[in-house]
């Protein structure tokens, strides 16, 4: 079983869709998978919530979304919307979502 962290930076919806596709596919095959919304991707949470995006909601229900960057949410003025999603706000690395915890736990980090 592999351990994979998708550290999403891009704010491009189609690119993030592929993160969701791959994360869900790996999860269904028994791998341990986590997704972090970081950088410009924090703007996509509200988009996915409003459109009830099937793959986002499936990943959320499966518990594979680790959370959303706190600092980027504030800087990009989507903090309140992201907080309303119910996902954890992450700020362990000077206010941003760090990778160190996952690296220490043996996760392979894929950043897109």
MARSEBA-753532 format. One record per residue (C-alpha): z, y negated, x negated; residue in one letter. Coordinates in pm, whole numbers, padded with zeros to 5 digits, always signed. Example, Ala and Ser with C-alpha at 12.3 -4.5 7.8 and 13.67 -1.06 7.14 Angstrom:
# MARSEBA-753532
+00780+00450-01230a;+00714+00106-01367s;
This chain:
# MARSEBA-753532
+00000+00000+00000x;-00098-00343-00131x;+00089-00668-00088x;-00138-00968-00036x;-00063-01335+00022x;-00344-01549+00159x;-00258-01900+00040x;-00490-02109+00256x;-00578-02453+00126x;-00909-02534+00292x;-00926-02727+00615x;-01259-02571+00703x;-01217-02369+01022x;-01482-02104+00946x;-01332-02035+00605x;-00987-01994+00760x;-01135-01762+01024x;-01232-01530+00738x;-00876-01542+00606x;-00760-01429+00950x;-01025-01154+00970x;-00931-01014+00629x;-00556-01048+00677x;-00567-00868+01011x;-00796-00596+00877x;-00568-00529+00579x;-00258-00541+00799x;-00408-00286+01039x;-00479-00057+00744x;-00113-00063+00645x;-00107-00329+00377x;+00169-00589+00364x;+00002-00923+00432x;+00122-01283+00462x;-00063-01609+00531x;+00055-01955+00431x;-00102-02274+00569x;-00105-02520+00275x;-00308-02830+00189x;-00573-02933+00441x;-00536-02605+00632x;-00219-02740+00797x;-00448-02939+01029x;-00587-02614+01170x;-00263-02490+01327x;-00288-02724+01625x;-00663-02654+01657x;-00597-02279+01676x;-00305-02332+01917x;-00506-02554+02154x;-00807-02321+02165x;-00584-02011+02188x;-00779-01864+01896x;-00769-01487+01940x;-00736-01401+01571x;-00477-01669+01496x;-00267-01556+01793x;-00300-01193+01686x;-00185-01280+01332x;+00101-01487+01472x;+00212-01205+01703x;+00193-00954+01416x;+00429-01172+01212x;+00192-01205+00918x;+00189-01586+00914x;+00467-01678+00672x;+00456-02046+00763x;+00318-02394+00717x;+00363-02643+00434x;+00622-02900+00533x;+00506-03179+00298x;+00136-03146+00381x;+00214-03142+00753x;+00396-03474+00715x;+00135-03634+00488x;-00149-03525+00718x;+00045-03644+01022x;+00056-03307+01200x;+00424-03231+01147x;+00531-03252+01513x;+00237-03040+01634x;+00299-02781+01363x;+00669-02770+01439x;+00582-02706+01806x;+00383-02396+01702x;+00708-02213+01633x;+00595-02115+01285x;+00832-02169+00994x;+00798-02491+00798x;+00798-02408+00425x;+00914-02650+00157x;+01068-02449-00126x;+00849-02610-00398x;+00919-02985-00402x;+00854-02993-00029x;+00547-02768-00044x;+00509-02395+00022x;+00551-02215-00309x;+00398-01887-00425x;+00673-01785-00668x;+00878-01581-00419x;+00571-01376-00326x;+00460-01328-00686x;+00811-01206-00772x;+00786-00957-00483x;+00458-00817-00619x;+00209-00990-00390x;-00146-01048-00505x;-00225-01414-00425x;-00563-01504-00281x;-00620-01876-00243x;-00906-02008-00037x;
